[in-house]
Amino acid sequence: VDAGRYRPLPECSSRHYGHEIVFVGGCNPRRQAVIAQLLDLPIELYGGWLQKRNRFNLALRRRVRGKGVWGPELVELYHSSKIVLNISAWDPEEFSGLNLRVFDVPATGAFLLTDYSPELEEYYAIGAEIVCFRGVAELREKLRYFLDHPAEREAIARRGFQKSLTLPTITDRVKNMVDMVLRDGRGRSGERADFADDANHHG
C-alpha cells in the first residue's frame, strides 16, 4: 500500500458519486475481450483504448474518457466512483501476481471489484472487504447488483479501507528487501558490510 498517495480525501466528509463504473488501465486482448461485453453498462475507460484496432468500434470509443489519469486526479476519480473495476492484464488464476490496483483502490476507501486470484486471500476477506469475479457473466451480475445496493457496496468499501490500514506499505516491503540482502550478505565480505553501514545510515 502506498498510503502517502492513495488515501481518502480528508476534505470530503461524504462521497459524492460522479461516476458509476470506472476502469483505469491499458488496453490488451484480455481486457478488451471483457470490456467488449460490458458496453451496455455505464462504464468509463481511462487509458490507451483509442488504438488503431478500435478505430471503428464506436460503442467502445464512446466509453473512453481519457488517455490516462494519474496522481491526485486518479485518487479523486476513485473517490467519486461507485465501482472501480480491476481486470488484470494476465489471467490471475493461471499466472501468479497481483497488480497494484488491488491495494491502491481500497486505500482510498473506494469499492473494488476485481478478477479473482488465489493470492488475494492472503490480504483480504473476499466478499467482505473486496469483491471478486470469475468470468464475464459473474462480473456483469455483480456490477448490476452493487450499483443497485449502495449500502452493501459502501460497507464493503469501508471494511476494505480498514484492512488497507493493516497491510504492508511500500516502505515496509523495501525495508524487508534490504534486510534480506543484509542478512544474506552478513559476514561474507567487507564490501557488503560497508553496504550495510551505508543502508543503515540512510534509513
C-alpha positions as CSV (number, residue, x, y, z in Angstrom):
1,V,0.0,0.0,0.0
2,D,1.3,3.5,-1.0
3,A,-0.6,5.2,1.9
4,G,1.0,8.5,1.1
5,R,-0.5,8.6,-2.3
6,Y,-3.7,6.5,-2.1
7,R,-5.9,7.6,0.8
8,P,-9.4,9.0,1.4
9,L,-9.8,12.7,0.6
10,P,-9.9,14.4,4.0
11,E,-11.8,17.4,2.8
12,C,-14.8,15.3,1.9
13,S,-17.0,14.2,4.8
14,S,-19.1,12.0,2.5
15,R,-18.8,10.7,-1.0
16,H,-20.4,12.4,-3.9
17,Y,-20.5,10.0,-6.8
18,G,-19.9,11.4,-10.2
19,H,-19.1,8.1,-11.9
20,E,-20.8,4.7,-11.9
21,I,-18.2,2.2,-13.0
22,V,-14.6,3.1,-13.9
23,F,-11.7,1.1,-15.4
24,V,-8.2,2.6,-15.4
25,G,-5.6,0.8,-17.3
26,G,-4.2,0.0,-20.7
27,C,-5.9,-2.0,-23.4
28,N,-4.8,-5.5,-24.2
29,P,-6.6,-8.5,-25.7
30,R,-7.8,-10.0,-22.4
31,R,-9.1,-6.7,-21.1
32,Q,-10.7,-5.8,-24.4
33,A,-12.5,-9.2,-24.6
34,V,-14.1,-8.4,-21.1
35,I,-14.9,-4.8,-21.7
36,A,-16.5,-5.6,-25.1
37,Q,-19.2,-7.4,-23.2
38,L,-19.9,-4.6,-20.7
39,L,-20.5,-1.7,-23.1
40,D,-24.2,-1.6,-22.4
41,L,-23.4,-0.7,-18.8
42,P,-22.3,2.8,-17.5
43,I,-18.6,2.1,-17.7
44,E,-15.9,4.7,-18.2
45,L,-12.5,3.8,-19.6
46,Y,-9.2,5.7,-18.8
47,G,-6.1,4.6,-20.7
48,G,-4.8,3.7,-24.2
49,W,-8.1,2.5,-25.6
50,L,-8.2,4.7,-28.7
51,Q,-5.9,2.4,-30.7
52,K,-6.0,1.8,-34.4
53,R,-7.7,-1.6,-33.9
54,N,-10.6,0.2,-32.2
55,R,-10.9,2.9,-34.9
56,F,-14.4,1.7,-35.9
57,N,-15.6,0.4,-32.5
58,L,-17.8,3.3,-31.8
59,A,-19.5,1.7,-28.8
60,L,-16.2,1.3,-27.1
61,R,-14.8,4.7,-28.1
62,R,-17.8,6.4,-26.6
63,R,-16.8,4.9,-23.2
64,V,-13.3,6.4,-23.3
65,R,-12.9,9.4,-21.0
66,G,-9.2,10.0,-21.3
67,K,-5.8,8.6,-22.4
68,G,-4.9,8.2,-18.7
69,V,-5.3,9.6,-15.3
70,W,-2.6,9.9,-12.6
71,G,-1.8,11.4,-9.2
72,P,-4.4,13.4,-7.3
73,E,-6.8,13.2,-10.3
74,L,-6.7,9.4,-10.0
75,V,-7.4,9.5,-6.3
76,E,-10.3,11.9,-6.9
77,L,-11.6,9.5,-9.6
78,Y,-11.5,6.5,-7.3
79,H,-13.1,8.5,-4.5
80,S,-16.0,9.7,-6.7
81,S,-16.7,6.3,-8.4
82,K,-19.3,3.8,-7.2
83,I,-17.4,0.8,-8.5
84,V,-13.7,0.7,-9.5
85,L,-13.2,-2.3,-11.8
86,N,-9.8,-4.2,-12.0
87,I,-9.1,-6.5,-14.9
88,S,-5.6,-8.0,-14.7
89,A,-3.6,-7.9,-17.9
90,W,-2.9,-11.7,-17.4
91,D,-5.2,-14.5,-16.2
92,P,-4.6,-14.4,-12.4
93,E,-5.9,-17.9,-12.0
94,E,-3.3,-19.2,-14.3
95,F,-0.3,-16.9,-13.5
96,S,0.6,-15.6,-10.1
97,G,1.0,-11.9,-9.2
98,L,-1.3,-9.1,-8.2
99,N,-1.3,-5.6,-9.7
100,L,-1.2,-2.6,-7.5
101,R,-4.9,-1.6,-8.0
102,V,-5.9,-4.3,-5.5
103,F,-4.0,-2.2,-2.9
104,D,-4.4,1.3,-4.3
105,V,-8.2,1.3,-4.6
106,P,-9.2,0.1,-1.1
107,A,-6.7,2.5,0.4
108,T,-8.8,5.4,-1.0
109,G,-12.0,3.9,0.5
110,A,-13.4,3.0,-2.9
111,F,-15.3,-0.2,-3.7
112,L,-13.1,-2.6,-5.7
113,L,-14.4,-5.3,-8.0
114,T,-11.5,-7.4,-9.3
115,D,-10.9,-10.7,-11.1
116,Y,-10.2,-13.5,-8.6
117,S,-6.6,-14.6,-7.8
118,P,-5.9,-17.1,-5.0
119,E,-3.2,-14.6,-3.7
120,L,-5.9,-12.1,-2.9
121,E,-6.9,-14.3,0.1
122,E,-3.5,-13.6,1.7
123,Y,-4.6,-9.9,2.1
124,Y,-8.4,-9.6,2.1
125,A,-11.6,-11.4,3.2
126,I,-13.2,-11.9,-0.2
127,G,-16.8,-10.7,-0.3
128,A,-16.4,-8.8,2.9
129,E,-13.5,-6.3,2.1
130,I,-13.3,-6.6,-1.7
131,V,-15.5,-8.4,-4.3
132,C,-14.2,-10.8,-7.0
133,F,-15.5,-12.3,-10.2
134,R,-14.6,-15.4,-12.2
135,G,-15.8,-14.8,-15.7
136,V,-17.8,-12.1,-17.5
137,A,-21.3,-13.5,-16.6
138,E,-20.5,-13.2,-12.9
139,L,-18.9,-9.8,-13.5
140,R,-22.0,-8.4,-15.2
141,E,-24.2,-9.8,-12.4
142,K,-22.1,-8.2,-9.7
143,L,-21.8,-4.9,-11.4
144,R,-25.6,-4.6,-11.7
145,Y,-26.1,-5.9,-8.1
146,F,-23.7,-3.4,-6.4
147,L,-24.9,-0.5,-8.4
148,D,-28.4,-1.3,-7.0
149,H,-27.3,-1.9,-3.5
150,P,-25.3,1.1,-2.3
151,A,-25.4,0.4,1.4
152,E,-23.9,-3.1,1.0
153,R,-21.3,-1.7,-1.5
154,E,-20.3,1.1,0.8
155,A,-20.0,-1.2,3.8
156,I,-17.6,-3.5,1.9
157,A,-15.6,-0.4,0.8
158,R,-15.3,0.7,4.4
159,R,-14.1,-2.7,5.5
160,G,-11.6,-2.8,2.6
161,F,-10.2,0.6,3.7
162,Q,-9.9,-0.6,7.3
163,K,-8.0,-3.6,6.1
164,S,-5.7,-1.5,3.9
165,L,-4.5,0.3,7.1
166,T,-3.1,-3.0,8.3
167,L,-1.4,-4.1,5.1
168,P,2.3,-3.7,4.4
169,T,3.4,-0.4,2.9
170,I,5.9,0.1,0.1
171,T,8.4,1.3,2.8
172,D,7.8,-2.0,4.7
173,R,8.5,-4.0,1.6
174,V,11.7,-2.1,0.7
175,K,12.9,-2.5,4.3
176,N,12.2,-6.2,4.1
177,M,14.2,-6.5,0.9
178,V,17.1,-4.6,2.3
179,D,17.0,-6.7,5.5
180,M,17.1,-9.9,3.4
181,V,20.1,-8.7,1.4
182,L,21.9,-7.7,4.5
183,R,21.1,-10.9,6.3
184,D,22.3,-13.0,3.3
185,G,25.5,-10.9,2.9
186,R,26.4,-10.5,6.6
187,G,30.0,-11.5,7.2
188,R,30.7,-12.6,3.6
189,S,32.8,-9.6,2.6
190,G,33.9,-6.2,3.8
191,E,32.2,-4.7,0.8
192,R,28.8,-6.0,1.9
193,A,29.5,-4.8,5.4
194,D,30.1,-1.3,4.1
195,F,26.8,-1.6,2.2
196,A,25.0,-2.5,5.4
197,D,26.5,0.5,7.2
198,D,25.5,2.8,4.3
199,A,22.0,1.4,4.2
200,N,21.6,1.9,7.9
201,H,23.0,5.5,7.7
202,H,20.4,6.5,5.1
203,G,17.5,4.7,6.6
